Amino acid sequence: MNNLNFLSYLIPLGAIGVLVLFVVAIVQQGKQEHPAGFKQAFFTVVSMVMLMITVGSLVALLQLGGKQLWVKDNVTAFGFNPPPTFALMGNVSSPTNPVLPPSSAYTCKSSCEFTADDKTAFTNWKQQYHDWQDQNNRNLQLRRNLVGPLAFLIISLPLYFIFMRLMERGAKNEPGKRPSSLRSLYYYFLAFGGLIITVISAGSLVNTGLQSWLKIGSTTIQTPVSITSSVETNGLTSVITCAAACGFTADDVALAQSAQADIKAYGQKTSRPINSKANDVATELPLFLIGLPLFWYHFARIRKETQEQKAQTSQVTS
């Protein structure tokens, strides 16, 4: 599935959180402070992992949307796969009278100049160009990239709410005199993660803004330069020019014109630096928009529980 890079960052963080929570559960179980420690640890771990997957999915979806809206001149619309070109073949397969490929486009003023090899090459090129169009369709790429994060979001978000409720219910029904530290660790871990995401993304946004404001040079994406010789474009020009003489259909002509436009667009996109500030903002802003509420919510829960524990302690002492 495409666009699931966020999982590579979540897996090590989730593994650390799972390890810490289960170590705490083992210690509490050994001291017999909380008989249901393992069950509560399971609810807490699943809730945390599902929330992390939900956050990663939301960030990936927002980044896709931002790039679709803001990054208009983006080489990723074509990737690094140039459109196939159609080169005239001449009649090189003839064993008796081979004709080398021409150095210029056919004019077909008196008759069709396309050889059998040229027509075979054009037929093969049409299939290659159709395949390239399917692979480099920007809307199709967007839909493919949406599938992975959206699928994980559909699965992880309901599971997060279910296991979070089970975790909260289990914490309220704990028989021990002292509340388990599992839920507190859960809140601290997620608040810390949200704070790190917020700080890093905010710093990146400020850095991008300062670069733009101070005009210290634009960030560029290094891309390969597309070099298309006139010989490689002669074939498409010849198809358009010789359509009537050689019996090419209107669809063939339209396909050749479309390929010429794609080759020109690809050359323009890859022959000059591409300003990536819009791409940077589209990547960093979703992290900030998700990281800040993630930190604020869990930090607020920590403060609320701390105040409740202080109130309970003061009532007991009084």
FIMARTOR-192356 format. One record per atom (N, C-alpha, C, O): residue in three letters; x, y, z negated. Coordinates in steps of 0.05 Angstrom, whole numbers, plus 5000, padded with zeros to 4 digits. Layout:
<atoms>
alaXYZ/...
</atoms>
This chain:
<atoms>
met501749765000/met500050005000/met501850255000/met503950254988/asn500850465013/asn502450705017/asn502150884993/asn500150874978/asn504151064990/asn504051274971/asn503651184942/asn502151304927/leu504950964935/leu504850864907/leu507550904894/leu508250744876/asn509051104901/asn511651144889/asn511351214860/asn513251174844/phe509051324852/phe508751404824/phe509051164805/phe509751194782/leu508450924815/leu508650684798/leu511550624790/leu511950524768/ser513450704807/ser516250654800/ser517050814776/ser518950744761/tyr515751054771/tyr516451214748/tyr514851124723/tyr515751144701/leu512451024728/leu510750954705/leu511550684692/leu511150654668/ile512550504708/ile513150234697/ile515250244675/ile514750134654/pro517550384678/pro519450394655/pro518350534631/pro518850454608/leu516850754635/leu515750904613/leu513650734598/leu513550724574/gly511950594614/gly509950424602/gly511250194586/gly510250114565/ala513450084597/ala514849864583/ala515949954556/ala515749804537/ile517050194555/ile518050304530/ile515750334510/ile516050254486/gly513550454519/gly511250484501/gly510150224491/gly509450204467/val509950034508/val508849764500/val510749644480/val509749534460/leu513349654484/leu515249534465/leu515049664438/leu515049524417/val514849934437/val514750074411/val512150004396/val512249944372/leu509950004410/leu507349944397/leu507249664386/leu506249614364/phe508249474401/phe508149194392/phe510149144369/phe509648984351/val512349294369/val514249274346/val512849374321/val513149254299/val511449594323/val510049704300/val507849504291/val507449464267/ala506449384310/ala504349194303/ala505548954288/ala504348854269/ile507848854297/ile509148624284/ile509948694256/ile509548534238/val511048934252/val511849014225/val509449034206/val509548934184/gln507249154216/gln504849184200/gln503648914194/gln502648864172/gln503648734214/gln502548474210/gln504148314189/gln503048164173/gly506848354191/gly508548214172/gly508048304143/gly508248154124/lys507548564140/lys507048674113/lys504148624104/lys503348684082/gln502448514123/gln499648464118/gln498148714110/gln496248704094/glu499048944122/glu497649194117/glu495149214134/glu493149324127/his495349094158/his493149114177/his492848844191/his494248774209/pro490948674181/pro490548404192/pro489948404222/pro490748214236/ala488648614232/ala487948624261/ala489948784276/ala489348904296/gly492448774267/gly494548944280/gly495048874309/gly495349054326/phe495148614315/phe495748534343/phe493448614362/phe493848704384/lys490948574352/lys488648644369/lys488648944374/lys488049034396/gln489149094353/gln489149384355/gln491449474373/gln491249664389/ala493749344371/ala495949404389/ala495349344418/ala496049504436/phe493849134422/phe493049064450/phe491249284461/phe491649374484/phe489249364446/phe487449584455/phe489049834461/phe488549974480/thr490849894443/thr492450144446/thr494250134470/thr494450334486/val495549904474/val497349884497/val495849894524/val496650034542/val493649754525/val492049754550/val490950034556/val491050124579/ser490050164535/ser489050444538/ser491250624549/ser490750784567/met493650594537/met495850764546/met496650714575/met497150894590/val496950454582/val497750384609/val495650474629/val496350574650/met493150434623/met491050514642/met490950824645/met490550924667/leu491550964623/leu491651264625/leu494051344642/leu493751534658/met496251214639/met498651284655/met498151234685/met498951394702/ile496851004691/ile496150954719/ile494151154730/ile494351244753/thr492251234713/thr490251434721/thr491651694727/thr491051824748/val493451774710/val494852034714/val496552014739/val496552204755/gly497951804743/gly499551774767/gly497851774793/gly498651894813/ser495551654792/ser493751644815/ser492751924821/ser492652014844/leu491952074800/leu490952344804/leu493052524815/leu492552694833/val495452504805/val497652664815/val498152604845/val498552794861/ala498252354852/ala498752274880/ala496552384898/ala497052474920/leu494052364889/leu491852464905/leu491952764909/leu491452874930/leu492552914887/leu492753204889/leu495053284906/leu494853484921/gln497253144905/gln499553204922/gln498853164951/gln499653324968/leu497452954957/leu496552914985/leu494753134994/leu495053235017/gly492853214977/gly491053424985/gly492553694989/gly491953835007/gly494453754971/gly495953994973/gly497654004999/gly497754215012/lys498953785005/lys500553785030/lys498753805055/lys499553925075/gln496353685053/gln494553705076/gln493653995080/gln493254075103/leu493254135058/leu492154415060/leu494354615065/leu493954795081/trp496654585052/trp498654795053/trp500954745072/trp502054935083/val501754495076/val504054445092/val503154405121/val502654175130/lys502854625135/lys501754605162/lys503854505182/lys503354325198/asp506254625181/asp508354555199/asp510154345186/asp512254405176/asn509254105186/asn510653895171/asn511553665189/asn509953555205/val514153605188/val515153395205/val513953125199/val514052935215/thr512753095174/thr511552835168/thr509152775184/thr508252545185/ala508152975199/ala505952925217/ala506852735239/ala505252585250/phe509352745245/phe510552565265/phe512452365253/phe513152165266/gly513252405228/gly515252245217/gly517852285232/gly518352505242/phe519552085233/phe522052105248/phe521951925272/phe524051845283/asn519551865282/asn519151695305/asn518351865328/asn515951945330/pro520051925347/pro519352095370/pro517451955389/pro517351715390/pro515852115403/pro514051995423/pro515651855445/pro517851945452/pro514651635455/pro516151495477/pro516051655502/pro513951775509/thr518251665517/thr518351805542/thr518251605565/thr518951375562/phe517351705588/phe517051535612/phe519151635632/phe518951855642/ala521151465637/ala523251525657/ala522751375683/ala521951145682/leu523151515705/leu522751385731/leu524951175735/leu527251225728/met524150955747/met526050725750/met527250705778/met529250565781/gly526050835798/gly526850785825/gly526050505834/gly523750425829/asn527850365847/asn527150095856/asn529549915850/asn530649775867/val530449925825/val532949785817/val532649485818/val534649345819/ser530149375818/ser529849085818/ser530048965846/ser530048715848/ser530149125866/ser530349025894/ser533048895898/ser535049035895/pro533148645906/pro535748515910/pro537148605936/pro539548575938/thr535648695955/thr536748765981/thr537249065984/thr539249145996/asn535449225975/asn535649515979/asn534949665953/asn532949805951/pro536649645932/pro536049775907/pro536150075910/pro537950185923/val534350215897/val534250505897/val534550595868/val533050525850/leu536650765864/leu537150865837/leu535051055828/leu533651175844/pro534651085801/pro532651275791/pro533251555801/pro535551635802/pro531151705808/pro531651975819/pro532552165797/pro532052115773/ser533852375805/ser534852575786/ser532852805781/ser533252975764/ser530652805797/ser528653005793/ser525852875796/ser525652645804/ala523853025790/ala521152915792/ala520252875821/ala521253005839/tyr518552675824/tyr517352635851/tyr515552865858/tyr514252985841/thr515452925884/thr513653135894/thr511253015908/thr509053135908/cys511552785921/cys509452645935/cys507952825955/cys505552825956/lys509552985970/lys508253165989/lys507053016013/lys504853096022/ser508352806022/ser507252666046/ser506052396038/ser504052316050/ser507152266018/ser506052006010/ser506951955981/ser508452105969/cys505951735970/cys506651665943/cys509551565941/cys510251385956/glu511051685924/glu513851615921/glu514351415899/glu516551325895/phe512251345884/phe512551155862/phe513150875873/phe511750775890/thr515250755863/thr515950475870/thr514450285852/thr513150365833/ala514650025859/ala513349825843/ala514549825814/ala513049785795/asp517149865812/asp518449885786/asp517350125770/asp516950105746/asp517050345784/asp515950585770/asp513150525759/asp512550605736/lys511450405775/lys508750355766/lys508650145743/lys507050175724/thr510449945744/thr510549755722/thr511549895696/thr510449845675/ala513550065699/ala514550215676/ala512450405665/ala512250435640/phe510750525682/phe508650695673/phe506550545657/phe505550635637/thr505850305667/thr503950135653/thr504950065625/thr503450075606/asn507449985624/asn508649925598/asn508750165579/asn508250145555/trp509350395591/trp509550645575/trp506750715563/trp506650805540/lys504650675578/lys501950745568/lys501350585542/lys500250705523/gln502050335542/gln501550175518/gln503350275495/gln502450285472/gln505850335501/gln507650445480/gln506650705469/gln506750755445/tyr505650875486/tyr504651135477/tyr502051105460/tyr501751245441/his500350925468/his497950875452/his498650775425/his497550855405/asp500650595423/asp501550495397/asp502750725381/asp502250735356/trp504250895393/trp505451125379/trp503251305368/trp503451405346/gln501251355384/gln499051525375/gln497651405350/gln496951555332/asp497251145350/asp495951015327/asp497751045302/asp496651085280/gln500351015306/gln502151025283/gln502551305272/gln503151335248/asn502351505289/asn502951775282/asn500551965281/asn500852205282/asn498251845279/asn495852005276/asn495752115247/asn495651955228/arg495752375244/arg495952495217/arg493552435200/arg493852375177/asn491252445212/asn488852375196/asn488852085188/asn488052015165/leu489751915206/leu489951625199/leu491951585177/leu491551425158/gln494251725179/gln496251705158/gln495151795131/gln495751675110/leu493652015131/leu492552115106/leu490651905094/leu490751865070/arg488951785110/arg487051585100/arg488551345088/arg487851235068/arg490751265102/arg492351045092/arg493651115065/arg493650945047/asn494651355063/asn495951435038/asn493951475015/asn494751454992/leu491451535022/leu489451575001/leu488551304989/leu487751294966/val488751095004/val487650834996/val488850734970/val487450664951/gly491550734968/gly492950624945/gly492250764919/gly491250644901/pro492851034917/pro492151174892/pro489151164885/pro488451144862/leu487451184906/leu484551184900/leu483750914889/leu482050894871/ala484850694900/ala484150424890/ala485050394861/ala483450294844/phe487450484854/phe488350464826/phe486650644808/phe486150574785/leu485850874818/leu484251054801/leu481550934795/leu480550944773/ile480350804815/ile477650684811/ile477850454790/ile475950414775/ile480050314790/ile480350094770/ile481150194743/ile480050104723/ser483150374742/ser484350444717/ser482650634700/ser482750614675/leu481250814712/leu479751014697/leu477550894680/leu477350954656/pro475850714690/pro473850584673/pro475150414651/pro474150414628/leu477250274658/leu478650104638/leu479850284615/leu479850204592/tyr480750514623/tyr481850694602/tyr479650774582/tyr480150764558/phe477350854592/phe475250934574/phe474250704557/phe473650744533/ile474150464569/ile473150234553/ile475150174531/ile474250144508/phe477650144537/phe479650074516/phe480250294497/phe480950254474/met479850544506/met480250764487/met478050764466/met478550814442/arg475550704474/arg473350674455/arg473850444436/arg473350474412/leu474750224446/leu475449994429/leu477650064409/leu477549984386/met479650214419/met481750304401/met480750484379/met481450454356/glu479050674386/glu477950864366/glu476150714347/glu476250774323/arg474550534357/arg472750384339/arg474350204320/arg473750194296/gly476450084330/gly478149914313/gly479550074291/gly479949984269/ala480450324298/ala481750494279/ala479850574256/ala480750594233/lys477350624263/lys475450704243/lys474650474224/lys474050524201/asn474750234234/asn473949994218/asn476349864205/asn476049634195/glu478649984204/glu480949864191/glu480449834161/glu479650024148/pro480949594150/pro480449544122/pro482649654104/pro482249684080/gly484949714115/gly487249794098/gly486850064086/gly485250234096/lys488250114064/lys488050374051/lys489450594068/lys488550824069/arg491650514080/arg493050704097/arg492350654126/arg492350424135/pro491850874141/pro491150834170/pro493550734185/pro495850794179/ser493050564205/ser495150464222/ser496550684237/ser495250884246/ser499150654241/ser500750854255/ser500650814286/ser501750964301/leu499250604295/leu499150544323/leu497850774339/leu498950864359/arg495550864329/arg494251074344/arg495751334343/arg495851484363/ser497051394321/ser498751634319/ser501051624339/ser501651814352/leu502351384341/leu504451354360/leu503451384389/leu504751504406/tyr501051284393/tyr499751304420/tyr499451604427/tyr500151684449/tyr498451764408/tyr497952044414/tyr500652194417/tyr500952354435/tyr502552134400/tyr505152264402/tyr506552194428/tyr507752364441/phe506451944436/phe507751854461/phe506551994485/phe508052094502/leu503952014487/leu502652134510/leu502952444509/leu503252564530/ala502952564485/ala503352844483/ala506252914492/ala506653114506/phe508152754484/phe510852794492/phe511152764523/phe512452934536/gly509952554534/gly510052524563/gly508752754578/gly509852844598/gly506452844568/gly505153074581/gly506853324579/gly506953484598/leu508153364556/leu509953604553/leu512253594572/leu512953794584/ile513553354575/ile515753334593/ile514953394622/ile516253534637/ile512653274630/ile511653324657/ile511053624661/ile511753734682/thr509853754641/thr509154034644/thr511654204646/thr511754384663/val513654154629/val516054324629/val517554294655/val518454494667/ile517954044664/ile519454004689/ile518054124713/ile519254254729/ser515354084715/ser513954194738/ser513754494737/ser514054624757/ala513454614712/ala513454904710/ala516155024717/ala516255224731/gly518254894708/gly520954984716/gly521354974746/gly522655154757/ser520454764758/ser520754734787/ser519154954802/ser520055064822/leu516755004792/leu515055214805/leu516355494802/leu516355644821/val517455544778/val518755804774/val521255824791/val521756034803/asn522755604794/asn525055604811/asn524355664840/asn525655814854/thr522155534850/thr521255584877/thr520355874881/thr520955994901/gly518955974861/gly518056254862/gly520356454862/gly520356654877/leu522356404845/leu524656584844/leu526256574870/leu527256784880/gln526556344882/gln527956324908/gln526556484929/gln527856614945/ser523856474929/ser522356624949/ser522456924943/ser522757084962/trp522357004918/trp522257284910/trp524957414915/trp525157634926/leu527157274907/leu529857384910/leu530957344937/leu533057464944/lys529557194954/lys530457144981/lys533357044982/lys535057154996/ile533856834967/ile536556724965/ile536956494985/ile538956344983/gly535056465003/gly535356255022/gly533156045019/gly532555974996/ser532055965041/ser529755775039/ser530855495037/ser532855425049/thr529355335023/thr529955055021/thr529154925047/thr526954975057/thr530854765058/thr530254635084/thr530354335082/thr531854225066/ile528854215099/ile528953925101/ile530653855126/ile530053945148/gln532753705122/gln534553635144/gln533153415160/gln532553205150/thr532853475186/thr531453285203/thr533153245228/thr534653425236/pro533053015240/pro534552975265/pro533553145288/pro531153195290/val535453235304/val534653395327/val533853215350/val535253025357/ser531553285361/ser530453125383/ser531653235409/ser531153465416/ile533153075423/ile534353155449/ile533053005471/ile533352765474/thr531453145487/thr529953015509/thr530953135535/thr530653365540/ser532252975551/ser533353075576/ser531153105597/ser528952995594/ser531753255618/ser529853295639/ser529253035654/ser527053005664/val531152855655/val530752595668/val528552445654/val526952305667/glu528452465628/glu526452315612/glu523652425616/glu521652285612/thr523452685622/thr520852805626/thr519952815655/thr517652885662/asn521752735673/asn521052735702/asn518652545708/asn516952605724/gly518652325693/gly516552125699/gly513752235693/gly511952195709/leu513452375670/leu510752485664/leu509952705683/leu507652715692/thr511952865691/thr511353075711/thr510552955737/thr508753045751/ser511852735745/ser511252605770/ser508452475770/ser507152485790/val507652365747/val504952255745/val502852465750/val500952425765/ile503252705739/ile501352925742/ile501353015771/ile499253065783/thr503753045782/thr503953155810/thr502952955830/thr501653035850/cys503452705826/cys502852495846/cys500252355841/cys499752135852/ala498552465824/ala496052325816/ala494352255841/ala493452035843/ala493952455858/ala492252405881/ala493552215901/ala492252035912/ala496152245906/ala497552085926/ala497851795917/ala497851615934/cys498251755892/cys498851485881/cys496451355868/cys496651125859/gly494151485867/gly491751365856/gly491651345826/gly490251175815/phe493151525812/phe492951535783/phe490251645775/phe489251835787/thr489051545754/thr486451625745/thr486651885728/thr488851975721/ala484352005723/ala484252245707/ala485252185678/ala486552355665/asp484751945669/asp485751865642/asp488751845642/asp490051925622/asp489951745664/asp492851735666/asp494052015665/asp496052065651/val492852195679/val493852475679/val493552605652/val495452735642/ala491252565639/ala490852675613/ala492852555592/ala493752695575/leu493452295595/leu495352175577/leu498152285581/leu499552335562/ala498952335606/ala501552455612/ala501652735601/ala503752815589/gln499552895604/gln499553165593/gln499653165562/gln501053325550/ser498252975550/ser498352955521/ser501052885511/ser502052985491/ala502452695526/ala505152615518/ala507052845521/ala508852885504/gln506753005542/gln508553245545/gln508153435522/gln510153545512/ala505753475513/ala505253655491/ala506453545465/ala507553695449/asp506153285461/asp507253155437/asp510353165437/asp511553215416/ile511553125460/ile514553135462/ile515453415456/ile517453455442/lys514053615466/lys514853895461/lys514453965432/lys516254095420/ala512253875420/ala511753935392/ala513853805374/ala514753925355/tyr514453555380/tyr516453415364/tyr519153545366/tyr520553565346/gly519853625390/gly522453765394/gly522554025378/gly524654085367/gln520354175377/gln520354425362/gln520554375332/gln521854525318/lys519254155323/lys519254095294/lys521953995285/lys522754045262/thr523353855302/thr525853725293/thr528353875301/thr530553805293/ser528154085318/ser530454235326/ser531054475309/ser532954625315/arg529454535288/arg529854755271/arg529254685242/arg527754495237/pro530554825223/pro529954755195/pro527054805188/pro525854995199/ile526054645171/ile523154665163/ile523054775134/ile524154645116/asn521754995131/asn521555115104/asn519854925087/asn517554855094/ser520954845064/ser519654645048/ser518454765022/ser517654615005/lys518355035020/lys517255154996/lys514355064992/lys513455004970/ala512755065014/ala509954975012/ala509854685003/ala508154604988/asn511754525014/asn511854245006/asn512654214977/asn511554034963/asp514454384967/asp515254374939/asp512954444921/asp512454314900/val511454654928/val509154734912/val507054524912/val505854464891/ala506554404935/ala504554194936/ala505253944920/ala503553794911/thr507853904915/thr508853684899/thr508853754869/thr508153584853/glu509553994862/glu509954074834/glu507454164820/glu506954104797/leu505654304835/leu503254414822/leu501454194811/leu500454224788/pro500853974825/pro499253764813/pro500453654787/pro498953584769/leu503053624786/leu504353534761/leu503753714738/leu503153624716/phe503853974743/phe503254174722/phe500354164714/phe499654174691/leu498554154734/leu495654154729/leu494753904713/leu492853914699/ile496153684717/ile495553434702/ile497053424676/ile495953334656/gly499553504676/gly501253474652/gly500353654630/gly500453574606/leu499453904636/leu498654084614/leu496253984599/leu496353984574/pro494053914612/pro491753804597/pro492453544582/pro491453494560/leu494153384594/leu494953134581/leu496353194554/leu495753064534/phe498153384555/phe499553464530/phe497653594511/phe497653524487/trp496053784520/trp494453944502/trp492353774488/trp491853814464/tyr491053594502/tyr488953424490/tyr490153244468/tyr489053234446/his492353114474/his493452924454/his494753074431/his494852974409/phe495953304437/phe497053464415/phe494853574397/phe495253584372/ala492553644409/ala490253734392/ala489253504375/ala488453554352/arg489253264385/arg488353034369/arg490352984346/arg489452914324/ile492853024351/ile494852994330/ile494353194308/ile494353124284/arg493953444315/arg493453654295/arg490853594280/arg490753634255/lys488753504293/lys486253444280/lys486553224260/lys485653244237/glu487953004268/glu488252784249/glu490052864226/glu489652774203/thr492053024231/thr493853124209/thr492253284189/thr492653254165/gln490553454199/gln488853614180/gln486953444165/gln486553494141/glu485853234178/glu483953064163/glu485452904142/glu484352864120/gln487852814148/gln489452664128/gln490152844104/gln490152754081/lys490853094110/lys491453274088/lys489053324071/lys489253344046/ala486653354084/ala484253394068/ala483653154051/ala482853184028/gln483952914062/gln483452674046/gln485452644023/gln484652574000/thr487952724028/thr489952704006/thr489352903984/thr489652833961/ser488453143992/ser487853343971/ser485353263955/ser485253323931/gln483453123967/gln481053033953/gln481852813933/gln480852813910/val483652633941/val484552423923/val486052533899/val485552443876/thr487852713904/thr489452833882/thr487853003863/thr488353013839/ser485753133874/ser484053293857/ser482153123841/ser480553233825/
</atoms>
